[in-house]
């Protein structure tokens, strides 16, 4: 037992530090290569870099990055002594014959699982490593629009965002949060068939019969809309035509009465002088007769 122990110790001592370092690095590579521990996130229209794990100071015989599907799809790569027979993706390039691939002009279709495949010159062993790529797109700042219904003392507030990915939920921020006085009546999201970018909208109903709602906001992720309000409008008075009609009727009646009264007074004023003149003439005619009789 002691002899075997001494043998193991001597064999370990005989290994140089460089050999141990290479062994540890290789083990780490194999562990990492087997685990799906790499996760890349890229922005729509932007770029990412796939940096596949390699063992330092070991020349690479061949390397390629492929789309990890039922039927793998070649993305880009190289053979050290011959040309690649597959066509690389046009939006990719290999960096200086290293296990590094740059991918440009990202879109939603580039999201998915990828696999690095590496073989070194000193062995025919093939090392594989999985990398997950998620492409996202930032939504526009949420905007709100308000439609008032004065008849029912309520309003509809619509919050909308566009051009984002993946689909997200619109959240409402209502001070007081009285769920009996407001509720979400519609949620919708539509995806562009070409870009896969998503447009989202949400409409909430607010009952302002007992007052109103101020500082209503909505948000998507960390982006928040400006505030808006749904406040009950004061009862509207009669419109201008409705107000003018009774005024005009009253004015016409008053003018008619004034005219009638004016005509009556005018006619009376004409009749009275004539009647007095007739009475005077009658008196003058009677006086000579009375004197004759005497």
C-alpha positions in Angstrom: 0.0 0.0 0.0 2.8 2.4 0.9 4.7 1.5 -2.2 1.7 2.3 -4.5 1.3 5.6 -2.6 4.9 6.6 -3.2 4.6 5.6 -6.8 1.6 8.0 -7.3 3.5 10.8 -5.6 6.6 10.3 -7.7 4.4 10.3 -10.9 2.7 13.5 -9.9 6.1 15.1 -9.0 7.4 14.1 -12.4 4.7 16.1 -14.2 5.8 19.6 -15.0 3.7 22.6 -14.1 2.9 23.2 -17.8 1.5 19.8 -18.2 -0.7 20.1 -15.2 -1.9 23.5 -16.5 -2.7 22.0 -19.9 -4.6 19.1 -18.3 -6.7 21.4 -16.1 -7.4 23.7 -19.0 -8.6 20.8 -21.1 -10.8 19.5 -18.3 -12.4 22.9 -17.9 -12.9 23.1 -21.7 -14.7 19.7 -21.7 -16.9 20.7 -18.8 -17.8 24.0 -20.3 -18.3 22.5 -23.7 -20.8 20.0 -22.5 -22.8 22.6 -20.6 -25.1 25.1 -22.2 -23.8 27.9 -20.1 -23.1 30.6 -22.7 -25.9 33.0 -23.4 -25.6 36.0 -25.8 -28.0 38.9 -26.1 -28.0 41.1 -29.1 -30.0 44.2 -30.2 -32.1 44.3 -33.3 -29.9 45.8 -36.1 -26.8 45.4 -33.9 -24.1 42.8 -33.7 -22.7 40.1 -31.4 -19.4 38.1 -31.2 -19.3 34.4 -30.6 -16.1 33.6 -28.7 -15.8 29.8 -28.5 -13.7 28.4 -25.7 -10.3 27.1 -26.8 -7.2 25.6 -25.3 -4.4 28.2 -25.4 -1.3 27.6 -27.5 -2.9 24.6 -29.3 -3.1 25.1 -33.1 -6.6 24.6 -34.5 -7.1 22.2 -37.4 -10.6 23.3 -38.1 -13.3 25.4 -36.5 -16.9 26.3 -37.5 -20.0 27.7 -35.9 -23.3 26.1 -36.8 -26.9 26.6 -36.1 -28.0 23.9 -33.7 -31.1 22.4 -35.3 -32.4 19.0 -36.3 -30.3 19.5 -39.5 -27.4 21.8 -38.4 -26.8 24.8 -40.6 -23.3 26.1 -41.3 -22.7 29.7 -40.2 -19.0 30.3 -40.7 -15.6 28.7 -40.0 -12.3 27.5 -41.5 -10.0 24.6 -42.2 -6.3 25.3 -41.6 -5.2 23.5 -44.8 -8.2 23.6 -47.1 -11.2 25.8 -48.0 -14.6 25.4 -46.5 -17.1 23.7 -48.9 -20.2 25.5 -47.4 -21.1 29.1 -47.9 -20.9 31.3 -44.8 -23.7 33.6 -43.7 -23.2 37.0 -45.4 -23.6 38.8 -42.1 -20.7 36.9 -40.4 -16.9 36.8 -40.5 -14.3 34.7 -38.7 -11.7 36.7 -36.8 -8.1 35.9 -37.9 -8.5 32.2 -38.1 -9.5 32.0 -34.5 -12.6 30.4 -32.9 -14.3 33.8 -32.9 -17.2 34.8 -35.2 -18.7 38.3 -35.6 -22.3 38.5 -36.6 -23.8 41.8 -37.9 -27.2 43.3 -38.7 -29.1 41.1 -36.3 -32.8 40.4 -36.7 -35.3 38.2 -34.9 -34.6 35.1 -37.1 -31.0 34.9 -35.7 -32.3 34.0 -32.2 -31.6 30.4 -31.4 -29.1 27.8 -30.4 -25.6 27.6 -31.9 -22.8 25.2 -31.6 -19.0 25.7 -31.8 -17.1 22.7 -33.3 -13.3 22.7 -32.8 -10.6 20.2 -33.6 -6.9 20.6 -32.8 -3.9 19.6 -34.9 -2.6 17.1 -32.3 -5.7 15.0 -32.2 -8.8 14.0 -34.1 -11.0 14.6 -31.1 -13.8 17.1 -31.8 -14.8 19.5 -29.1 -18.3 21.0 -29.1 -19.8 23.9 -27.2 -23.3 25.3 -27.2 -24.2 29.0 -27.2 -27.7 30.5 -27.0 -28.4 33.8 -28.8 -31.4 36.0 -28.0 -32.1 39.0 -30.2 -34.2 41.7 -28.6 -35.6 45.1 -29.7 -36.4 48.0 -27.5 -40.0 49.3 -27.6 -40.9 52.9 -28.3 -41.8 55.1 -25.3 -45.4 54.3 -24.4 -48.0 56.9 -25.5 -51.5 57.4 -24.2 -54.7 58.7 -25.9 -58.0 59.5 -24.2 -61.5 59.2 -25.5 -64.2 61.0 -23.3 -67.8 59.9 -23.0 -69.5 62.8 -21.2 -72.9 61.2 -21.5 -71.9 58.3 -19.2 -69.2 60.2 -17.3 -66.4 58.0 -18.3 -63.5 57.7 -20.6 -61.3 55.1 -22.4 -57.5 55.5 -22.2 -55.4 53.6 -24.7 -51.7 52.9 -24.1 -49.6 51.8 -27.1 -46.0 50.9 -28.0 -44.4 49.6 -31.1 -41.3 48.1 -32.7 -40.2 45.8 -29.8 -39.3 42.2 -29.2 -40.2 39.9 -27.5 -43.8 40.6 -26.7 -44.3 42.2 -23.3 -47.2 43.2 -21.0 -48.4 46.8 -20.6 -48.8 47.7 -17.0 -51.1 50.5 -15.7 -50.3 52.9 -12.9 -53.5 54.3 -11.4 -53.2 56.3 -8.1 -55.6 54.9 -5.6 -56.0 51.8 -7.7 -59.8 51.5 -7.1 -60.4 48.4 -9.2 -64.2 49.0 -9.0 -63.9 52.2 -10.9 -61.6 51.2 -13.7 -60.6 48.0 -15.5 -58.7 46.9 -18.6 -61.1 46.1 -21.4 -58.7 45.1 -24.2 -55.1 43.9 -24.8 -53.7 43.3 -28.2 -50.3 42.6 -29.8 -49.5 42.3 -33.5 -46.3 41.0 -35.0 -44.9 42.2 -38.3 -44.6 39.2 -40.6 -41.3 40.4 -42.0 -39.3 41.9 -39.1 -41.2 39.9 -36.3 -41.3 43.2 -34.3 -44.3 43.5 -32.1 -46.8 46.4 -31.6 -48.7 46.3 -28.4 -51.8 48.2 -27.1 -54.0 48.2 -24.0 -57.2 50.0 -23.4 -58.6 50.7 -19.9 -62.1 52.0 -19.0 -62.4 54.6 -16.3 -65.7 55.5 -14.5 -65.5 59.1 -13.4 -69.0 59.5 -12.1 -67.8 60.2 -8.6 -64.9 62.4 -9.5 -62.1 61.4 -11.7 -58.6 59.9 -12.1 -55.5 62.0 -12.3 -51.9 61.0 -13.1 -52.8 57.9 -15.0 -49.7 56.3 -16.6 -48.7 53.1 -18.3 -45.4 51.3 -18.8 -43.6 48.6 -20.7 -40.5 47.4 -18.9 -38.6 50.4 -17.6 -40.2 52.9 -20.0 -43.2 54.9 -18.7 -45.6 57.1 -20.5 -46.5 60.7 -19.6 -49.4 61.2 -17.3 -52.9 61.8 -18.4 -56.3 62.3 -16.6 -59.9 61.1 -16.8 -61.9 63.7 -14.9 -65.7 64.2 -15.0 -66.6 67.3 -17.0 -69.0 69.8 -15.5 -72.5 69.4 -16.8 -72.6 71.3 -20.1 -75.1 74.2 -20.3 -77.4 74.7 -23.3 -75.7 75.3 -26.5 -75.7 78.8 -28.1 -78.6 78.0 -30.5 -80.7 76.6 -27.7 -80.0 79.7 -25.6 -80.8 82.1 -28.4 -84.1 80.6 -29.3 -86.0 81.5 -26.1 -84.3 84.9 -26.0 -85.4 85.6 -29.5 -89.0 84.6 -28.8 -89.1 86.8 -25.7 -87.6 89.7 -27.7 -90.1 89.3 -30.5 -93.0 89.2 -28.0 -91.7 92.3 -26.2 -91.2 94.2 -29.5 -94.6 93.2 -30.7 -96.2 94.3 -27.4 -94.3 97.6 -27.6 -95.4 98.2 -31.1 -99.0 97.4 -30.3 -99.0 99.6 -27.3 -97.3 102.4 -29.3 -99.9 102.1 -32.1 -102.7 102.2 -29.5 -101.3 105.2 -27.8 -100.6 106.9 -31.1 -104.2 106.3 -32.3 -105.5 107.6 -29.1 -103.3 110.7 -29.3 -104.8 111.4 -32.8 -108.4 110.9 -31.8 -108.3 113.0 -28.7 -107.4 116.4 -30.4 -110.1 115.8 -33.1 -112.7 115.1 -30.4 -111.7 118.3 -28.5 -111.9 120.3 -31.8 -115.3 118.9 -32.6 -116.5 119.8 -29.1 -115.2 123.3 -29.4 -116.8 123.8 -32.8 -120.1 122.6 -31.4 -119.9 125.0 -28.6 -119.3 128.0 -30.9 -122.3 127.0 -33.1 -124.6 126.9 -30.1 -123.7 130.3 -28.6 -125.3 132.5 -31.4 -128.5 130.5 -31.2 -128.7 131.1 -27.5 -128.2 134.8 -28.0 -130.9 135.0 -30.6 -133.4 133.3 -28.5 -132.8 135.9 -25.8 
